[in-house]
Amino acid sequence: MKRRIEMEAEIENIVDTVRMHHELYKNALPMIASENITSNKVRLLLASDLSHRYAEGEVGNRFYQGCKYIDKIETKAIEFAKELFEAEHANVKPISGVTANMAALFALTSPGEKLMALSVPNGGHISHSKVSIPAMRNLTLETFPYDAREMNIDVDEMVKAIRLNKPSLLLFGGSLFLFPHPISEAREAADEVGANIVYDGSHVLGLIAGKKFQDPLREGADVVASSTHKTFPGPQGAILLCKESLKERIDSAVFPGTVSNHHLHHVAGLAVSLAEMLYFGDAYATQIITNAKVLAQSLYEKGFDVLCEHKGFTESHQIAINTLSHGGGAVVAEKLEKANIIINKNMLPSDKDPEKPAGIRIGVQELTRIGMKGSEMREIAALIARVVIGGEDENRIKDEVQALRVGFQHIHYCSGDGEAYAFPAIQI
């Protein structure tokens, strides 16, 4: 009996800790560039019986019985994905952006071949680096030439490097992703050397869905691999989009290659998110980019070294700021967290100390999701400046953050209405 009481107490402690997490985000400004929140209808599905089930195999040919409704759900998700992204084929089984990248690279390369991707210090994702999927596949990694002032791949040098290195695959996309990558510019050189192009759209998939960033499939990408929970406001998971000619290679690399059970509750949630974005995607993506530009301009006017002022700062949801003069990215991020402003340091290395992040990366997609617009971006810029430049007490700023959040507690650009960070979010 004593052990039972102890167990129940531990369970309640976990529940209370989750409740505290909800309370934090209810009263904070969440500005992590790689996060978002789903609609409450999606949350309902994530908590459904689907979370307990398996459906290995393909629609209509499962290794398990009891999948007739699951087949309908997955079919709808695929249909919506193909419509939203104008894709010839879609696979909704990958359970993360990394597994989607893994499936794409394993489908389109052989061990010993060459891959070109963006380096991590220049904004590439860790899964593109030599310590991750390229090493697992035994690929030789070459990095794209990079123009630090333009915060993008150097087009002329990239074309020369493709012709010189003759890679089998070009992997575009990144974690620090301010401007569209030069896919169309790479296509001719890729064809010359027989290379496929994969585009990791994890950060910008919601902008692509809204037709506001770039259109990788029309610009020359053979495959788009992407997570579904950054600018795209779906459940954590991933998606692959490709040409019909690559369908069998991609599908077999996903199952049984890299995924067994594909988290059916996420597939249902993704289907709903795709439907929402078919209707709301244009308005949502437009407001994200507007908010990012307003916030960047406001921070610049407050005295921050916001990168790429000469290009309008950004064309995505992200803003990059060199904060070395304020102590570096980690110091700034920790100060802002005390004021309930949640960001993350980026990987721009310091010239003096390559191991010390020199900047911060800010994303506005979640603030946009809860209804914030230009006036709020200017107010947030002022709050950030008062902490980082003015050195004001973080607790005082925290009170003002909480006051700002009072009017922004509901999710926008989705089906239905719901409190963004309520606990419990839904009742089953």
N, C-alpha and C positions, 0 to 999 in steps of 0.2 A: 504493500500500500504506500509506503514511504517513497519507493522508487517511482510509482505512478504519479504521485504528487510532484516529485522533482521533475519528471518528464513533462508534465503539463505546464509547470512553471517555466521550463526552458522553451517550450513551444510558444508560450505567451510572450516570452522575452524576444523571440525572433519576430513575432507578429508586431510587437510594439516597436521594434527597431525599423521594420519596414514602414510602419506608420510615421515614424520620425523622418524617414527619407521622403515620404510623400509631403510631409509638412515643410521640409526644407525647400523642396522644389516649388511648392505652392507659393512660397514667399521669396523666391529667388529669381534672378534673371539668367536662365539657362542659355549659354552662348557657346557651347561645345559644337564645333563645326561638323562633327560626325554623329550627332544624335538628333532625334525627333520624337514626337509622341503620336500615337495612333488615335483614331476616333474611338469612341466608346463601343461602337458596334464591332470594331475589330477586337477590342479587349474582351468583349463577350465571347467571341469565337476562340480566342486564345485560351480561355478558361473552360472550353467545352470538352465533351467526351473525346473529341478528336485527338486531344493531347495524349490519350492513353493508347492509341491504336497504331497499327502497322498497315502499310499497303505497298509492300515491295513489288516491283514489276511496273508494267505500264498500264495505262487506262484500258480496261477491258481484258487484261491478261495479268491478274495479280496472283501472287503466291499465297495469299490469304483470302478466306471467304469474308463476307460481310462488308464488301467494299463498294456496293452499288451506288451509295450516296457520295462516297468519297470520289468515285469516278466522275460524277456530275460536277462536283466542286472543282476538281483539278481541270476538267475540260473547260469550265467557265474561266478559270484563272488564265489558262493558255489562250483562250479566245480574246479575253480582254487585253492581255499583254500584246498579242499580235496586232490588235486594233490600235492600241494606244501608241505603240512604237513603230507601227507600220513595218513589222518584221515578218519575214517569211516563215520563221519557226521560233518557238519559245519553249524553254524548259524551266519549270518552276520548282524543281527539286533541290537545288543546292541550298545548304543550310547556313551558309555564310559567304561573304565576299571572297574569302580566301579559298573556300572549296570551289566556288565558281571559277576563279582564276586557275586553280589547279586543274580542273576538268578541261578548261580551254587549252592550257599549255600542254597537258598530256595528250589531248586529242590532236593537236596540230604540230607537235615536234617529236623528234626521236632523240634518244640520248646521244650526246656528243655534238649536237648542233648548236648554233649560236642564236642568242636572244638579245634584242636591244630594248632597253627600258630606261626610265628616268631614275637617277640615283636618289637614295633617301635624303641626303643633305639638300638636294635640289627639289624636294617635294614628292619624290616617289614613295609608294607604299612599301612597307616592309616585305610584303609577299612578293614584290618584284625584285628583291635584292638577292645577292649571292648566297645569303644564309638561309633562304626560304625555298620557294618552289623551284627556282632554277637549279639549286643544289640537289634537291630531291630528284629532279629529272636529269641531272648530270649535263646541264646546259652551260656553255660558255657565255658569260654575261658581258655585254658591252653597253656602255651608258650613252644616252643621247647627249650631244653637245648642248650646253645650256647658256642662255644669256641672262645673267643675274639682274641686269637693269630692267629687262623686259619681263622678267619672271616667267619665262617660257623657253621652250626648245628653240635653239637657233636653227632656222629652217635651212639655210644654205649649207651650213656645216653638217646638219643631219643628213641631207641628201648625199653629200660626199661620203659620210661615214657608212651609210647603207651600201653604197656602191663598192666601197673599200672592204667592208667586213663581211658582206653577203650573208646576213643573218637569215634564219629560217622564219623568224617571227619578230614583229615589232609590237611592243606592248605599250600603249599610251594610257594616260590617266595618272592620277596621283592623289596624295593626301593634302598637299598644299596646292590648290587648283584654282587660280584666279581667272585664267583666260583659256579659251578653247585651244586644244592642241592641234598641231598641223597635220591632220590626217590626209586631207586631199593632196597636200603638198608632198606627202610621203608615198602616195599610191603608185605613181609612175615608177619611182625608183624601186619600190617593193616588187612590182611586177617584173622589172628587169632582172632581179636576183631571185625571183620565185618565193618571195616571203608573204606570209599571211599577216594580217593586222588584227590584233585584239585590242579593244578599248575597254579599260576598266572605268566604268561610269559610276562607281559607288557613291562618290560625293555629289555628283551632279545629275543623277538619274531623274530627280523631280523636275529639274530645269529642262532636261531633255524632253520629259513627258509634256511639259508646258510649251514646248517649241521655242524656248528662249535662250538656249546656250549654244549648242551645236547639234548636228544631226549625224552622228557617227556612221550609221548604216548607209546613209545617202552619200556621205563624204568618202567612203572607201573602206570602212572597217568590215572585216569578214564576220567578226563576233563581237558582241557587247557582253561583258561579264560585269555583274554589279550586285552589290548588296541592296537592300530595299528599305533602309531605315535611316537615311541621312536627309538629303533634301527630299527624297521620296519618303512620304510619311507612312510607311507600312510597318509590318512587324519585322523583327530581326530575322533575316534570312537572305536569300539571294535569287537571282534570275540570270538566265542566259538567253540571248537573242542572236540568231544567226541566219545565214542564207540556207535555203532548202537543201542545197547540195552538201552542206556540212551536217545536216540533221543527224544522220546515223552515227557519225564520229563523235559529235558532241553528246548525244544522248547516252551512248555506251560509256563515254568517259565519266558521265555523271553516275549512272547506274548500270552495272555494279561497280564502276571504277572508283568513285570517290564518295558516294552516298548510299547508305542502305535504307534506313527509315528516314523519310524526308519531312518529318514534323508536320503532320497533316493539319494541325490547328493553325500553323503558320501559312499553309497554302490557302486555307479558307480566309484568313485575315488578309492575305495578299490579294485574293480575288476581290474583296470588298474595297481595299485601298486602290486597286487598279480602276475599279468602277468609279470611285470618287474622283480620281485624277482625270478620267475621261471627261468629267463634267467641270471640275474645279481647277484642273491643272494649269490652264492659261493664266487665270487670275492669280493663282497662288505663286507661280513662278515669276510673274511680272512684279508682284509686290515684294518678293524676296530680293530680287535684284535692285529694285528701287530702294528698299530699306538698307541694303548693304552699301549702296553708293552714298546715301544720306549719312549713315553712321560714319563711313570712312571720311567724308568731307568734314563732318563735324569734329571728329577726332583730330584731323589734320589742322583745322582752325584752332583747336585747343592747344596745339603745340606738339602733337605726337608725330613721330617719323613714320607715317603710313606709307607703305611702299607703292610705287607705280602711280604717283600723282599725275604724271604726264600722260597716263593712259586712262584716267578716270578711276584709278585705284583697283577696280575689279569689274568683272562681268559675271561673277558667280555669287554664291551666298557668303563667300569668305572675304576676310580682310586680313592682311599681314602687316604687322607693326614691328619695327626694330625698336626694342626697349633696352638696349644695352646701356644707354645713358641713365636708365632708371633702375639699374641693378640686374637686368637680364630677365628672360622669360619666366623662370621659376619664381623669382622674387615677386614680380608683378602679379603672376597668377595666384600666388598665396595671399598677397594683400587683398586682391579683389575677392577671393573666396570668403575672407573674413567679413566682407561687406555684402555677402550673398550674391555676388556677381561671378558666375561659374564659367570660366574659360579654360583653355589649356595652352601651355607653352608650345611653340612650334620647334621645328628642328633646324632652323637657320643657325648655322654655327657661328660663333664669335671668331673674329680674326685672331684675337688674343688667346682664346681657349676653345679649340674645336669641340670639346666635350660639353661646353656650356651653351645652352640654347640662348640665342640673342634676342628672340622675339616672342610674340604671342600671335596666335591665330584665333580669330573670332568668327563665329557663324551666326547668321540672323534667322535661319529657317524656323527654329522653334518659337522664337518671339513673334515671327510672322504668323505662325500657326495659331497663336493665341490672340491674334487680332491687332498687334502693334503695327504702327505705321511711322511716317516720317517724324512727326512731333515727338513720339516716344524715343526714336533713335537719337534725336538731338538731346533729349533729357538724359538718356543713358550715357551719351558721350560726356556730358557735363559731370555726371556722377563718377565715371571712370577717371576723368581728369582730376577731380577733387581728391581722389584716393592716391593716384599714382604721381601726379605732378604737384598737387597742393599739399599732400601729406596729411589730409584731414583724418580724424579718428574714424576707423572703419565701422565702429558700432553706430555712429551717427549716420553714416551713409547707409548702413544696413536698414535703419529705421525708414529712411526715405525710399529705399528699394521696396520694402514691404508695403509702404503706402502706395507706391506706383502700381504694384501688382494687384491691389484690391480690385481695380477695374478690368483686369485681364485674367479671368479664371475659366474661360470657356474656349473650347476648340472650334476653330473656323475652318472653312474649305473642306467640309465633310458632310456626310449624311447625318441628319439629326443634330442633337445638341448634347453637350455633356461637360461637366466640370473637368478641367484638364488634369488636375493632380489629386482628385478626391480619393479617399481611402475608406472603405473599399470602392474601387472604381465602378463596379457593377455588382448586382445581386443575382446570384444563380438560383 
